[in-house]
Amino acid sequence: MYFVVKVTSGQEMIAASIMQNKIASTDVPIYSIMVVEGMRGYIILEAEDEVACRQFITKGKNIRGVLPKPLGEEDVRKLIESKSQPVKIERGDFVELTSGPLKGYEAKVMKVDEAKGTIVVERLDVVVPIALTVKISTAKLVRKVKAEGGAEKPS
């Protein structure tokens, strides 16, 4: 069964690491710990039953409790399925930053590093352009640099 554990928002990885170390030293029937991107303040635990889950998380740092209703396997599958990015961001494209201190600003993509999941951008509304490195997931495509249809110019 899958149980949703409330943790301090932003401390999901730390809480999961503490739980992982605790599993190694106890024989509680906990099978997996999942930190799902986009679920701030929550971790999913796979345990034998609710009693085992509640006993396991007591007195844990950054752990606030367990939600009363367990998740079904189909719900967990929906959460962990990888969602493909429908539009590929390329060099020269214009993007809008969707989070962080630069939220709402438009920028031009100067470099894409898919291995690291980052892009280097320059804001459009500044006098002196400065290269900024941001995560691809925090950028929304506004305009492509060229048409994808490959339309030719009339002569």
Buried (B, 14 or more C-beta within 10 A) or exposed (E): BBBBBBBBEEBBEEBBEBBEEBBEEEEBBBEEBBBBEEEEBBBBBBBEEBEBBBBBBEEBEBBBEBEEEBBEEEEBEEBEEEEEEEEEBEEEBBBBBBEEEBEEBBBBBBEBEEEEEBBBBBBEEEEEBEEBEBEBEBBEBEEBEEEEEEEEEEE
